Amino acid sequence: MGRGETVRSFIVIFILFILCSCAKNEARERAEAIDVALTYLSDGECDQAIKLLEKTGRSQDAVYLQVLASAYACRAGFDAVRFISEDIESIDTDSTQLLNSLTLLTLSGETETDSDSYTDLRAAISLLLNSAKSTQPSQAYRTTTFGSRKAGDMGVQALLLSIVQLGKFLNHYGNVDANGDKGAGGEANRCFITYSFTDAQVVAAVGGGVCNGISSGHVALDYATAAGRRRLCEGLMLFTNIIDILDNIDVSGNESLSELEEVADAVKEYKTTAITVDPDLATLLNMTSQSLCETTLETASEMNNMQLIYASIFESGLQ
């Protein structure tokens, strides 16, 4: 081997050594940050945990993502122990009462669009659902990426947070009162959306309760605006990801979570009913990606489909 080749080999080995050292240092730093963040969370210091973990730099490490998601959920006021011991039991799994019961969960009360707690929960859910970096988030793909145990833990965490977030969404945009009755709260709207699509107006008039199909919807769900379309997708993606997670994990052996199987059955019943109304709704109802949903709504026919989904599921499900 000539001197030039020897030098090149040395340089390659040196670079590899440096890269390996950096990787080890980053992994050690991340592990230490996770340990400290968990201490912060046990003391209720949510902001400190978030700052520490974000400063370390986001990683695709499953434990890191779960702890960071927990930190954002913590700042939103979410308490997993309280939710499992109190809120799950209060959920009515009858499909005619499910959505109303979700509006009455401990954290469901919302008086502000995109509130801090809603935004923090959205961040936590996104960290978990998009952890595997797939075009369409799915529990199956997370299992392939992280293995069944870690993906299962992430799935349960995302499931609980999604149910809480759905309760907040329904409470605010459904304008419910203290009893969970739609259109009876402090806002002016009696419907989720101001429907312009005739088929959606008809469906809402038949099964929408106080929403007669032509009543005004919540101003923040104005589908003429990008923000309105984003929020419409957020509501639907909570539904579709709850179905996806429960279709791909088994919680029947966990007594505290087993009731969520019945929640899945009720949610799937809404989906089946909507597709019966119009099979073309399947495109959006089988979607789990927030960004893809927003892009899809740029097509007028799919925006009509979204109106029909809201009339069939949200208006008919929340009375």
TORVORO-273081 format. One record per residue (C-alpha): x, y, z. Coordinates in steps of 0.05 Angstrom, whole numbers, plus 32768, in hexadecimal, padded with zeros to 4 digits. Example, Ala and Ser with C-alpha at 12.3 -4.5 7.8 and 13.67 -1.06 7.14 Angstrom:
residues 2
80F67FA6809C
81117FEB808F
END
This chain:
residues 319
800080008000
801C80447FEC
8023807E801A
7FE880A27FFA
7FBB80678004
7FD3805F804C
7FC280A8805B
7F7D80A1803B
7F6E80628064
7F84808680A3
7F5680C18093
7F1A80928087
7F27806D80C9
7F2E80AF80EE
7EED80CA80D2
7EC8808A80E4
7EE4808E812A
7ECD80D68131
7E8880C58117
7E81808A8146
7E9880B58181
7E6680EB816F
7E2E80B78169
7E3F809B81AE
7E4280E081CC
7DFF80F381AE
7DDF80B381C6
7DFC80BD820C
7DE68105820E
7D9F80F281F7
7D9A80BB822C
7DB080EB8262
7D7E811F824A
7D4680EC824C
7D5880D98293
7D58812182AA
7D1881308283
7CF480F682A5
7D08811582E8
7CEC815882D2
7CAB813682BD
7CA4811282FF
7CA881568320
7C76817582F0
7CAB81A182D0
7C9281988289
7CB381D5826A
7CF781C18285
7CF1817C8267
7CDD81988223
7D1681CA8221
7D4981968234
7D3281628201
7D29819481C9
7D6E81B181D7
7D8C816B81D1
7D708167818A
7D36813D8171
7D4680F58166
7D2180B98148
7D3080928187
7CED807681A0
7CF9808481E9
7D0F80CB81DB
7CD080D881B2
7CA380BA81E8
7CC280E4821F
7CBF812481F5
7C76811581E4
7C69810A822E
7C88814E823D
7C5B8172820C
7C1F814B8226
7C34815D826D
7C3481A7825B
7BEE819D823D
7BD781848281
7BD1813B826E
7BD7810982A6
7BD980C1828D
7BC980A382D1
7B8C80CF82DA
7B7580C38293
7B7A80778299
7B5B807482DF
7B2480A782D5
7B1780BE828E
7B16807B826A
7ADF80628296
7AB580A08286
7AB78093823B
7A7480798221
7A84804681EB
7A3E804781CE
7A4880658189
7A0E80958194
7A2E80B181D3
7A7980A981C8
7A8880EE81AC
7A5E811281E0
7A8380EC8218
7AC680FF81FB
7AB581498201
7AAE8140824C
7AF38122825A
7B1E8146828D
7B47816D825A
7B1081768225
7AFB81BD8239
7B1381EE8204
7B01823781FC
7B39824B81CC
7B4A82338186
7B9082158183
7B9A822081CE
7BDE821381ED
7BC781D0820A
7BA981BB81C7
7BE881CE81A2
7C1581A981D4
7BEB816A81CE
7BEE81718182
7C3A81748186
7C3C813681B3
7C0F810D8186
7C3681228148
7C78810C8167
7C5B80C68172
7C3280BD8133
7C6980D68104
7CA280B48129
7CAE808280F1
7CB280B780BB
7C818095808D
7C5580B88059
7C17809C807B
7C22809380C6
7C0D804D80DD
7C168021811A
7C2D7FE980EC
7C65801480D0
7C7A802A8116
7C7E7FE18129
7CAB7FD380EE
7CD7800E8101
7CDC8007814D
7CC67FC0815C
7C857FA8817A
7C937FBB81C3
7CAB800281B8
7C78800F8181
7C417FF381AE
7C54802381E6
7C54805D81B5
7C1280468199
7BF0804481DD
7C0C808981EE
7BF580A681AC
7BB1808681B5
7BA480A481F9
7BBB80E981E3
7B9180E581A3
7B5280D481CB
7B5F811081F9
7B6C813D81BD
7B2D8125819A
7B05813781D8
7B23817E81D6
7B148184818B
7ACC816D8192
7AC0819981CF
7ADA81D981AF
7AC381D38167
7A8281B0817A
7A7381EA81A9
7A5A81BD81E0
7A3E81D18224
7A4E81B28268
7A2381768257
7A47816A8215
7A0D818281EA
7A22819C81A6
7A1481E58194
7A0181F781DB
7A43821581F2
7A5C825C81F1
7A6A826181A6
7A388271816F
7A3F82338145
7A0E81F88144
7A3781D08111
7A8081C0810A
7A8181DA80C2
7A58820C809A
7A4481D98064
7A4281EE801C
7A4081A77FFE
79F781937FF5
7A0181498006
7A23815E8047
79EA818E8058
79B88155804E
79DE8124807B
79E8815880B2
799E816C80AE
7989812480B8
79B8810E80F0
79DC814C8108
79B0815F8142
79B181AA814D
79DA81B0810D
79A581B480D7
79D681B3809E
79D481FC808E
79E5821980D3
7A27823E80DB
7A65821680EC
7AA082288119
7AC5826380FC
7B0982408107
7AF3820680DB
7AE98232809E
7B0282048066
7B0F82408039
7B4E824D8063
7B8D8223806A
7B86822580B6
7B3E820D80B2
7B5181D38085
7B8B81C280B3
7B5B81BD80EE
7B29819480C8
7B60816380B8
7B7781628101
7B32814B8117
7B2D811480E3
7B7580FC80EC
7B6780F28136
7B3080C28122
7B58809D80ED
7B9680948118
7B6D807C8154
7B5080468126
7B9580358109
7BB5802D814D
7B7E8003816B
7B7C7FD7812D
7BC67FC78137
7BD17FC18182
7BAF7F9381B4
7B987FB581F4
7B667F7E8207
7B967F61823A
7B9C7FA3825F
7B607FAC828C
7B6A7FF78291
7B6B80008245
7B3D7FC7822D
7B017FF68228
7B25801A81F0
7B177FDE81C3
7ACE7FF281C8
7AE1803A81B7
7B02801F8178
7AC37FF98165
7A998038816D
7AC980638145
7ACD802F810D
7A81802E810C
7A82807880FC
7AB4806B80C4
7A8B803280A7
7A4C805B80A8
7A6E80958085
7A8A8069804D
7A45804C8044
7A2C80928037
7A60809B8000
7A9980697FF0
7AC380A47FD7
7ACD80B9801F
7AFD807F8028
7B3880A7800E
7B3680D78049
7B1C80A5807B
7B578076806D
7B8A80AE8073
7BB680B880B0
7BE480F08098
7BD4813780AD
7BFD81568075
7BDF81288040
7B9A81398058
7BA681838052
7BC1817A800B
7B86814E7FF9
7B548184800E
7B7081B27FD9
7B45818A7FA9
7AFD81A37FA8
7ADE815E7FA4
7B0581467FE1
7AF181848007
7AA981717FF9
7ABA812B8013
7AD6814A8052
7A958170805C
7A6F812F8054
7A9D810C8086
7A91814280B9
7A46813F80AE
7A4580F380B3
7A7580EA80EE
7A7D812A8116
7A368147810F
7A1381048114
7A4180EA814B
7A3E81288178
79F8813C818B
END
